[in-house]
Amino acid sequence: MTTYVPKAVQDALDAARMQGLKSKSRLRVSVEDQIFPVLRMWKDGFSVEAETAPQLRGLVDLYDGARHLSQCLIVASDLEGDEMCYEFKRATPAAESAPLDFYRAPDAPVALLAQDDSRL
């Protein structure tokens, strides 16, 4: 049995697959002031559309919709069809506040009240 698919049909199938990947994902990668949709993401990397994204490298920000997920240091790994794959050298999760440089006890008071010296 032969599985010959005409070139026009194969191109249409590839375009439909790429459109499906773009519309499914909420993930975005931000480089300087440009934003590119992430097609696939795995443990140590992600892929974007090769046609629209330039050769990315360096520090990028990864977003899920409007929520900042992480700041990543990336390098290009290879081209797989219409997708450009990147690997993380470092992926630091984003935090809403700066990390503490001291231990805060779980039962510590939230604030301290000043003692009123006028009643003495």
C-alpha positions as CSV (number, residue, x, y, z in Angstrom):
1,M,0.0,0.0,0.0
2,T,1.4,3.4,-1.0
3,T,0.8,6.5,1.2
4,Y,1.5,9.2,-1.3
5,V,0.1,12.6,-0.4
6,P,0.2,15.4,-3.0
7,K,2.4,18.4,-2.0
8,A,-0.6,20.8,-1.9
9,V,-2.4,18.5,0.5
10,Q,0.7,18.1,2.7
11,D,1.2,21.9,2.8
12,A,-2.5,22.4,3.8
13,L,-2.2,19.8,6.5
14,D,1.0,21.4,7.9
15,A,-0.6,24.9,7.9
16,A,-3.7,23.6,9.7
17,R,-1.4,21.9,12.3
18,M,0.5,25.1,12.9
19,Q,-2.7,27.1,13.2
20,G,-4.0,24.6,15.7
21,L,-0.8,24.8,17.8
22,K,-0.9,28.7,17.8
23,S,-4.6,28.9,18.8
24,K,-4.4,26.3,21.6
25,S,-1.5,27.8,23.5
26,R,-1.8,30.8,25.8
27,L,2.0,30.8,26.4
28,R,4.0,33.7,25.0
29,V,7.7,34.6,25.0
30,S,8.6,38.3,25.3
31,V,11.9,39.6,23.9
32,E,12.6,43.3,24.5
33,D,9.3,44.7,23.1
34,Q,8.3,41.8,20.8
35,I,6.0,38.9,21.7
36,F,5.9,35.5,20.0
37,P,3.4,32.7,20.7
38,V,4.9,29.5,22.1
39,L,3.7,26.4,20.2
40,R,5.0,23.7,22.5
41,M,6.7,23.7,25.9
42,W,8.5,20.8,27.7
43,K,10.6,20.5,30.8
44,D,13.8,22.1,29.5
45,G,12.6,24.1,26.5
46,F,10.0,25.4,24.1
47,S,9.3,26.0,20.4
48,V,8.0,29.0,18.4
49,E,7.1,29.4,14.8
50,A,10.3,29.6,12.7
51,E,8.9,32.0,10.1
52,T,7.8,34.8,12.5
53,A,10.4,34.5,15.3
54,P,14.0,35.7,14.7
55,Q,16.9,33.7,16.0
56,L,16.2,34.2,19.7
57,R,18.9,33.9,22.3
58,G,19.7,35.4,25.7
59,L,17.3,36.6,28.3
60,V,13.5,36.3,27.6
61,D,10.3,36.4,29.7
62,L,7.8,33.6,29.5
63,Y,4.1,34.5,30.1
64,D,0.9,32.5,30.4
65,G,-1.7,35.0,29.2
66,A,-0.9,38.1,31.4
67,R,0.7,36.1,34.2
68,H,4.5,36.2,34.2
69,L,5.8,32.6,34.7
70,S,9.6,32.9,34.5
71,Q,12.6,34.7,33.2
72,C,14.7,32.4,31.1
73,L,18.1,32.3,29.6
74,I,17.8,30.4,26.3
75,V,19.8,29.1,23.3
76,A,18.5,27.9,20.0
77,S,18.8,24.1,19.7
78,D,17.4,23.1,16.3
79,L,14.8,23.6,13.6
80,E,12.1,20.9,13.4
81,G,9.9,21.5,10.4
82,D,8.2,24.9,10.9
83,E,9.2,25.1,14.5
84,M,12.3,26.6,16.0
85,C,13.2,24.8,19.3
86,Y,15.0,26.5,22.2
87,E,16.5,25.1,25.3
88,F,16.7,26.7,28.8
89,K,20.1,27.3,30.2
90,R,18.3,28.9,33.2
91,A,14.7,29.3,34.0
92,T,13.9,31.4,37.2
93,P,10.3,31.4,38.3
94,A,8.8,34.8,38.6
95,A,7.9,36.0,42.1
96,E,5.5,38.8,43.1
97,S,7.8,40.1,45.8
98,A,11.5,40.2,46.4
99,P,12.9,37.2,48.3
100,L,13.6,37.7,52.0
101,D,17.2,37.7,53.3
102,F,16.1,36.5,56.8
103,Y,13.9,33.8,58.3
104,R,10.4,34.9,59.1
105,A,8.7,32.7,61.7
106,P,5.3,31.5,60.7
107,D,3.8,32.8,64.0
108,A,5.5,36.2,63.9
109,P,3.3,39.2,64.2
110,V,2.4,41.1,61.0
111,A,3.2,44.5,62.6
112,L,4.4,45.9,65.9
113,L,2.4,48.5,67.8
114,A,4.3,51.4,69.3
115,Q,4.0,51.9,73.1
116,D,2.2,55.2,74.0
117,D,4.6,56.9,76.5
118,S,2.1,59.7,77.3
119,R,0.2,57.5,79.7
120,L,3.1,56.8,82.0
